[in-house]
Amino acid sequence: MLIDDAWPTEHTSPYDPRWVRGRGVRPVDVLGQLVTIAAVLLGGLATHFTNHRMERQRTQYTMLTRWDERKLDAYAEYVDRVRTSIYASVALYEVRHGMRVEEKTEQELALVLADTVVHRGRAFERVMLLAEDGVVGAAHELGDAVHAIDWRARGLTDGTLEEWRALHRTVFQAINKFHEAARNDLGVRGAFQAEEHSARGLVLPPARPQSGD
């Protein structure tokens, strides 16, 4: 049986130059095909890596946005609960000192205040779970300030009307500090004039007239 020199034997590699020449294919052509295949594979890997990286960045951005939304809700709820508690404290304080007439009794107003304190505590826990250190520190300061108002409204601490008003100035300054810390955490741009806001929205009774006026 004749053996075709153009076909490799069991002792001949298909990449043997003699066989390649016999088949009419030059070694340079084979090398070019290998380079092309390698380029295709590298291109595919590069595309896969780029797509994976973009998808990962997209997922991270989505998660960050979702957490920022939850933070915003938690921060807003906490300030709302603080203000609700302050309003309840003012109502109780003014009824206790004869500055206001309410349909509810002093005891009923005390129960309302106690309920706002419970909700405020729950809102504070959400802040603790989501916030960074700066916001948590501001929340603690705000909590201390509003506690002082609660205690004064209930009669657990004593003080003058001017001291009562000073407690409110302190708590609203603490609210502004909390706002500023929250804005920084959320990346909100723009200046925040805290000092201008501190004197606004104070729920305070007017100063008592001097005797003989």
Salt bridges, closest charged atoms under 4 A:
GLU10 OE2 - HIS11 NE2 3.34
ASP16 OD1 - ARG18 NE 3.08
ASP29 OD1 - ARG26 NH2 3.88
GLU55 OE1 - ARG58 NH1 2.44
GLU77 OE2 - ARG81 NE 3.99
GLU77 OE1 - ARG126 NH1 2.66
GLU94 OE1 - ARG100 NE 2.91
GLU102 OE2 - ARG100 NH1 2.96
GLU106 OE2 - ARG96 NE 3.53
ASP115 OD2 - HIS119 NE2 3.58
ASP150 OD2 - ARG120 NH1 2.92
ASP150 OD2 - HIS147 ND1 4.00
GLU162 OE2 - ARG169 NH2 2.84
ASP185 OD2 - LYS71 NZ 3.34
